[in-house]
Amino acid sequence: AMSKSAVKISSDLLSNPLCEQEPSFLEMVTAFDTAMKRMDSFNQEKVDWLWLENGSAGSVLEFSSVFPSLNMAVKRREQTLQDYKRLQSKVEKYEEKERTGPVLAKLHQ
């Protein structure tokens, strides 16, 4: 469920207008989206494999090897989300300012 949420967040970030304006942000979000899709695919394969091998979902101990990677992915997602919010607030701050040369330059960086 967490990896599905991460895929949804990365897809939402890709559809953000900031991606059209900032090539570097688009590149970062695209990499994040790819990583989240790979993680989701890996997690699904792992769950499917455990299900087939055991005939059931198995014990919590069998899933313990998956949790560290999920925790790291959640931390990376949170960091990317914080970076996105920070950049979005900067853009909003510059959009509110008077449209002078230096402000326009910063807005289109």
Summary of the structure (lengths in Angstrom):
residues: 109
radius of gyration: 19.0
end to end distance: 36.1
largest distance: 66.2
contacts: 271
relative contact order: 0.13
helix: 83%
strand: 0%
